[in-house]
Amino acid sequence: MAAALLGLVVPAVAQEPAPAKAALEVELNTLAPSQKGCLFTFVAGNHLERAISRVSFEFVIFNEKGTVERMVVLDFRDLPLGKTKVRQFDLPGTKCEAVKRLLINDAPVCEGEGLAKDACATGLVTRSNTTATFEG
């Protein structure tokens, strides 16, 4: 009878994980004091289905009180398909220790052949390697 029961066991079939959704990744890699203020270093990777000839993001920077410190549009220029680029922005008058949270409000420029205008905002994945965090 045990042999009969063993015959009923169906072997588990390994399922391949679902393919990752195409995304545009923006990582805040470092914050470093500069002569002007604070130097933001970002690592950006384009895993969308098309190359980006030009993209900019509207960042909202929150301070330790949770209030908006400033809003700024940063031009990330081109992001070739499947490539990773490092971009740095020196923000005058910004103290690195005051930067607690970031929010990407919008991607006002998102250009590339065959690229949907909202592709840079809807396919966006953010993360931080600093003490500052990204908001949803």
Sequence and secondary structure as in RCSB ss.txt:
>XXXX:A:sequence
MAAALLGLVVPAVAQEPAPAKAALEVELNTLAPSQKGCLFTFVAGNHLERAISRVSFEFVIFNEKGTVERMVVLD
FRDLPLGKTKVRQFDLPGTKCEAVKRLLINDAPVCEGEGLAKDACATGLVTRSNTTATFEG
>XXXX:A:secstr
 HHHHHHH               EEEEEEEEEE SSEEEEEEEEEE SSS EEEEEEEEEEE TTSSEEEEEEEE
EEEE TT EEEEEEEEET  GGG  EEEEEEEEEEE TT  TTHHHHTEEEEESSSSEE  
